[in-house]
Amino acid sequence: MKAENQKKDNLSVDSTISLKGIVKAIFKDTIHVQIGGKVISLPINQDTKNLSL
């Protein structure tokens, strides 16, 4: 493949989702939430204003 064929298209989505889960751990820059049988890590940004626990 040539270099020009290896470009990636960027896709950005600006949407809000709401999920109910159990907070398992909160660290300096991440929060770990259990949703169903999975624990997921979510980054916490300094500009996060709508984080409610």
Helices and strands as residue ranges (DSSP letters): G 3-6, E 22-26, E 30-35, E 38-43
